[in-house]
Amino acid sequence: MPAGEAILYPSDTLHRVEPVTEGLRLAIVGWVTSRVRDPARREVLFDLDAAVTEAVASGAPTAQLLRLTRSRSNLLRMWAE
């Protein structure tokens, strides 16, 4: 990867790190916790967010945007811990 880039992955993902053959490797280890534990529910929220973004870009009617954003917000409230 180019310098300055990072990889994020689920903690249960098997991975490996190749040896450094030139230069220096700096590593930061940390954890990010989602407020929505279930991956399938997170995917639904991600898809709804993408739909909102696409609707805004295409100039969708305000009523449609309000329905999408309200649904996304309601699901987040229902599923968040």
N, C-alpha and C positions, 0 to 999 in steps of 0.2 A: 504494500500500500504506500501511497505517497506520504511524505512527512506531514504530520498534523491531522491525519485522519484517524478515526476510531471505529471500533466494531462493538456493537451491543448485541448480546444474545441471551436467551433464557438460561438460567442457572443450571438447568438439567441437560443442556446441550453438551455433548462430548466434543472436545476440541483439542488442538495441539498448537504449539508455538514452534516455528522453525528457528534454528540457530541464527544469530546475527553474524553475517559474513563480512560486513563492512559498516562502519559508523557505530552508532550507539542506540540502544533500545531504551526508551523511557516508558514505563508502564504505570498506569493508574488502575487500581482495583477498587470497585465500588459496587453498590447495589441500588437498584431503582425498584420501588414497589408500586404496583398499580393499585388504584382504589377499587378496581374491578378485578376480582381474583380469577374468574373463569375466562380462559382464552377464547372460547366461542362467543361469549358476550362481548369481550373486547373487540373481536372481529366485526360483530354487528355494529358497534359504536364507530369503529374505524370506517366501515362502509357508509354509514350515515353521514359521517363527517365529510367523506369524499363526495357524496351526493350533494351536500350543502355547497361545497366548494365549486363543484361543476355547475350547480344551479345558479350560483352568483355569477360565475364567469359567462354563462349563456344568457344572462339577463332574465332569469325566470321571474314570474309574477310574485309579488310580495306575499300573497296568500300561500303560495307553494313553499316559499322559503320559511315562512312562519310555522307551517305544519312540520317541515323537516326538522327545524331547530327545536321546536317544542318536543317532538318525539325523541330526538337525541337527548335533550336535557332530562326528560322524564325517565328514560331508560337508565341514564347515568345515576339519577337519584335513587331509582329502585335497586340498582345492582351494586352501588358503591358501598364499601364497608367503612 
